[in-house]
Amino acid sequence: TFFEQATNELVKKYGNNNKVNYYNIALGGMGSAWGAENLTSRVGYMNAYYNETITPDIIYVKFAANDIRLSPDAYKTNMSSIVAQFKELYPDATIVLVSGKINNEKDRCR
């Protein structure tokens, strides 16, 4: 996936020679409001699933398609909440916001 490839390239570029562990706490079909509201429980689920406390170095955040009907301000509020929560949980992690594609207006009208 994009996220795994991007992370592997960063490790190669900076020469850390570290093993890359990739954890995906997404749940398909959910929007950014859900992400903001459920981030802590998803992190808890991840830690319980792997039976350890995960401390990421890099975090990718992407919400797009399921937010098509949100206003830009509502989307920004949700994403800001997600980033703030991640910063509180993982102050040393790099957070990368990934843009989704913008749908063609004509396709949406069909």
C-alpha positions in Angstrom: 0.0 0.0 0.0 1.0 3.6 -0.3 1.6 4.0 3.4 3.9 1.0 3.7 5.8 2.0 0.6 6.2 5.6 1.8 7.5 4.5 5.2 10.0 2.0 3.6 11.3 4.8 1.4 11.8 7.1 4.4 13.7 4.4 6.2 15.9 3.8 3.2 16.5 7.6 2.6 17.5 8.3 6.2 19.6 5.2 6.5 18.2 4.1 9.9 18.2 0.4 8.8 15.4 -0.2 11.2 12.7 -2.8 10.7 9.5 -1.1 9.7 6.4 -2.3 11.6 3.1 -1.1 10.0 -0.1 -0.9 12.0 -3.4 0.1 10.4 -6.1 1.1 12.8 -8.5 2.2 10.1 -12.1 1.0 9.8 -13.5 1.2 6.3 -16.5 3.3 5.6 -15.9 5.8 8.4 -15.5 9.5 8.2 -13.3 12.0 10.1 -15.9 12.7 12.8 -15.9 9.0 13.6 -12.1 9.1 13.6 -11.9 12.1 16.0 -14.4 10.4 18.3 -13.0 6.9 18.3 -9.2 7.5 18.0 -8.4 6.6 21.6 -10.4 3.4 21.5 -8.8 2.4 18.1 -5.3 2.9 19.6 -6.4 0.8 22.6 -7.7 -1.9 20.3 -4.3 -1.9 18.4 -2.3 -2.2 21.6 -4.5 -5.0 22.9 -4.4 -6.8 19.5 -0.6 -6.8 19.5 -0.3 -7.2 23.3 2.1 -4.3 23.6 2.0 -0.5 23.7 2.8 0.7 20.2 4.8 3.9 20.0 4.9 5.1 16.3 7.6 7.2 14.8 5.3 8.3 11.9 1.5 8.4 11.6 -0.4 8.8 8.4 -3.9 10.2 8.6 -6.3 10.0 5.7 -10.1 10.7 5.7 -11.7 11.7 2.4 -14.4 9.8 0.5 -16.7 9.3 3.5 -16.6 13.0 4.2 -17.9 14.2 0.9 -20.9 15.9 2.4 -19.0 17.6 5.2 -18.3 21.3 5.1 -14.7 22.3 4.9 -14.9 23.8 8.3 -16.3 20.6 9.8 -13.7 18.5 8.1 -10.9 20.8 9.4 -12.3 20.6 12.9 -12.3 16.8 12.8 -8.8 16.6 11.4 -7.5 19.1 13.9 -9.0 17.0 16.7 -7.3 13.9 15.3 -4.0 15.6 15.0 -4.2 17.0 18.6 -5.1 13.6 20.0 -2.2 12.0 18.2 0.2 14.8 19.4 -0.9 14.2 23.0 -0.5 10.4 22.7 2.7 10.4 20.7 4.5 13.8 21.1 7.6 12.6 19.2 5.8 11.1 16.2 5.7 12.8 12.8 2.1 13.2 11.6 1.5 13.1 7.9 -1.9 14.2 6.6 -2.7 12.4 3.3 -5.1 14.0 0.9 -7.9 12.0 -0.8 -8.9 12.4 -4.3 -11.5 15.1 -5.2 -14.4 13.5 -7.0 -15.6 14.8 -10.3 -18.8 16.8 -9.8 -20.3 15.2 -12.9 -19.7 11.7 -11.5 -21.5 12.5 -8.2 -24.6 13.7 -10.0 -25.3 10.4 -11.7 
